[in-house]
Amino acid sequence: QEYDYLDDTHPTETVSYLAVEQGRFTLPGGVSVEAGQLRAGTSYTFHQFTDTFPSTPMVLAHPATLSDARPVIGRTDNVSTSGFEFKLQVEEAGGSEHQPETINYIAWERGVGNLEGFSFESSTTGNAVGHADYPLLFSGNHSTLPFFLAGLQTDNGPDPGNLRLSNLTANSVTINIDEEQSLDSETSYANEDVGYLVIHPPEASPGTIHDDFEADSSLNYTSFKGQLSVASGAAHGQPWKETLAYHN
């Protein structure tokens, strides 16, 4: 959904997604994950995790309802081992009001691991990402393109901004914050901490093409200890190898 000041048309993008059953889980290797919901409006609300994390997790949070038709983004701040703050934010020229929405979130402890052949990496950049392109290198050496999901962890700059990515490869990606221009043309942005989750499909043998790694179908659906269900894939009708993740 474009901001109100724009023309309401946008080229088709490909979006990485991750579906996790609501609850608290421990992945192989001891990495803690929590998925849940909260209600939030345009003032910061603190949400407490169901249990304290061993270390500060990375949080991905996004509106999941459409109580108010006006475009809105979500802002996350003050992530800690016990919880995080979240609010909705409208375009600068649109005032400050918006109806509360239901927010889905995933809190993923920072670390690396493997879940039935799918390697994952969860981390943060520190206050390093602004309006300029920021090259981000993944840990390890991979041959398959990953699913990449990311979101701002801080609110150092007051203006609304969306995290964008480009040049996704098996081992790196370029990210930046794209500020909207409803009130003025200025697009410089304070550096923010970006949390990200990288999920690599199983490594392919040379010359092997995974035909099942397609959009509009689950790339993998698995269970861990009979509780954790994870589905990941790419949507909007484009092959997964062209995945462009837009989050927050």
Disulfide bonds with the S-S distance in Angstrom:
none
